Amino acid sequence: MSDPVRYQRNPAVSATAVDDEIFLVEPASQEVFYLDPVTAALWRCLEEPQDEAEIAALFGAAFPDTDPAAIGSDIAEALADMKARELVVIVP
């Protein structure tokens, strides 16, 4: 069985926090991305390498009344989107 994929913030991405929101600038395109408070929390989790299960466990503890399957699905979708936009990288 292989190790789970671990994600971390792309160190080349510039981040500016405004209250509970974060604005990211991807350096190659200079495109600006807005992160709402929940996605900003995901970004904060990725300061250190994390896999989907670790992140889902953190969000599950923060939102105990939310269906764990929905949390896992939302985390997977957000990570895939952030990876496609080169905002996060896969690390060993």
N, C-alpha and C positions, 0 to 999 in steps of 0.2 A: 504494500500500500504506500503510495507516495505522500509526501508531506503536503499539507494544505497550502494554497497560494496565499502569500502574505503581501499586503499592500502597504505603501507608505507615501506620504506627500512627495510630489516631485520637487526636489530642492530648488529647481530653477524657477518655480512658480512664485510670484510675489503675492502676498496676502495682506489685506488691510481689514481690520475688524472695526465695525461700527455697531456699538451696542451688542446685540446677540447675533448680528448678521456679519458675513464676511464677503469681501469682494476679492476675487482672484484675477491675476493677469498672467496669461500664458505667454511666455517670452517670445516664442517663434512667431506667433501671429499677432501678438499684442491684444488679443481678444480678452474682454473682461467678462467674468462669470460672477453672477450673484448667487450666494448661498443663503437660503432662509435659515432660521434658527436650528431646525432639525438637521439639515444638511451641514450647517456650520459645526454642529456637535460631532458629526461624522468626521469632518475635516480635522477637528481637534483630536479625535481618537487616533488619527493617522500620523501623529507626531512621531510615534514609534511604530515599527512594523506590527501589523495585526492581520489576522485572517478573518474571513466572514463570520465564523462561529464565535470568535472572541468579541467581535463588534456586536453581533446579535445578542450575546449574553449581557453586554453592558447596557444596550438599549432595552433588553427585556427587564433588567433590574430597574431601569429608570421608568419604564412604562409597563408595570405588571398586569394591567388590565387589558393590554393589547395582545391579540393572538400571536404567539411566537412564530407561526408560519408566515403571517403577514409581515412581521418585523424582518424575518430572514429574506423574504422576497424583496422587500423594499431596499434592504441593505445591498443585496446582490445587484439589483437594478441600478442603484446609485453608484456603486463601485464600477460597474461596467461602463456607465456613462462617463464617470470621471476618468477612467482608463482610456476610453476612446478619445477624450479631449486632452489627453496627456497631462492631466492634473495630478494623477497618482501614478506610481510606478510599482512594478512587481519586484520584490526583493527576496533574496535567498533566506 
